[in-house]
Amino acid sequence: MVNICDTFTRMYGRKPSASELAAMMRMKAEQDAFKNKDMKPKVGAMGLSGPCQKRSKAASAKRNPDGAIVVSKLTMKISRLLELGLKPEQIAYALFIEVSNVKGHIVRYKLPRPNLKQKT
């Protein structure tokens, strides 16, 4: 097996940084996987097996049975004002905040939406 650190040190005259070492290890793993097809992972790095996905969905349903998400008071206000037909610029003016802040909340929480819970 090739020692990646020694090879890098011989080539460049210095020790590799952590990011360089990670990149080299990734390339070495890809080369090995290309040579030996059995070494290739069957599932992606973030992929889950079937039973694991079922457990994850069941746990998620227990945490959030009614589908409501918990948001701040500001997000609740923005959602209500959007439901009343105000534009983001008008909401920002009324709440003394930046328009980009209002638009960020709209995008992040997909506002307006009916099922919101306020943080306690």
ABEGO torsion letter per residue (X at the ends): XBBAAAAAAAAAGBBBBAAAAAAAAAAAAAAAAAABAAABBABBAABBBAAAAAAAAAAAAAABAAGBBBBBAAAAAAAAAAAAGBBAAAAAAAAGBBAAAAAAAAAAAGOBBABBBBBX
